[in-house]
Amino acid sequence: MSFLSGISWGKALSIYKRIKDIGIQPTKIGVRAVVNSEQLALLDSLHEFIQGGGTTAEFIFYRGLDPEDAS
């Protein structure tokens, strides 16, 4: 599934920053970047966390993620 279909350029850049920050490696198919369902669930969780007032750094810490160890 292409997770950026219909999203504005500014929002897409924000999403790509989050992807990089939490260490997700999307798969490229042609010119599109796709993520699997597990990666999408992680991005959804990060979005909800940020909407609730948290930061990406806090999310990484609380989840015990290692952005250097890309998924």
Contacts in CASP RR format, 6 or more apart in sequence:
PFRMAT RR
TARGET T0000
AUTHOR 0000-0000-0000
METHOD contacts of the structure
MODEL  1
MSFLSGISWGKALSIYKRIKDIGIQPTKIGVRAVVNSEQLALLDSLHEFI
QGGGTTAEFIFYRGLDPEDAS
1 34 0 8 1.000
1 35 0 8 1.000
1 40 0 8 1.000
2 32 0 8 1.000
2 33 0 8 1.000
2 34 0 8 1.000
3 15 0 8 1.000
3 33 0 8 1.000
3 34 0 8 1.000
3 35 0 8 1.000
3 40 0 8 1.000
3 43 0 8 1.000
4 12 0 8 1.000
4 15 0 8 1.000
4 32 0 8 1.000
4 33 0 8 1.000
7 15 0 8 1.000
15 43 0 8 1.000
18 43 0 8 1.000
18 46 0 8 1.000
18 47 0 8 1.000
18 56 0 8 1.000
19 26 0 8 1.000
19 35 0 8 1.000
19 43 0 8 1.000
20 67 0 8 1.000
21 56 0 8 1.000
21 60 0 8 1.000
21 67 0 8 1.000
22 42 0 8 1.000
22 43 0 8 1.000
22 46 0 8 1.000
22 56 0 8 1.000
22 59 0 8 1.000
22 60 0 8 1.000
22 65 0 8 1.000
22 67 0 8 1.000
23 65 0 8 1.000
23 67 0 8 1.000
23 68 0 8 1.000
23 69 0 8 1.000
23 70 0 8 1.000
23 71 0 8 1.000
24 35 0 8 1.000
24 39 0 8 1.000
24 42 0 8 1.000
24 43 0 8 1.000
24 70 0 8 1.000
24 71 0 8 1.000
25 70 0 8 1.000
25 71 0 8 1.000
26 33 0 8 1.000
26 34 0 8 1.000
26 35 0 8 1.000
26 39 0 8 1.000
27 33 0 8 1.000
27 34 0 8 1.000
27 35 0 8 1.000
27 36 0 8 1.000
28 34 0 8 1.000
35 43 0 8 1.000
38 71 0 8 1.000
39 71 0 8 1.000
42 71 0 8 1.000
45 59 0 8 1.000
45 63 0 8 1.000
46 56 0 8 1.000
46 59 0 8 1.000
49 58 0 8 1.000
49 59 0 8 1.000
50 56 0 8 1.000
50 59 0 8 1.000
59 65 0 8 1.000
60 67 0 8 1.000
END
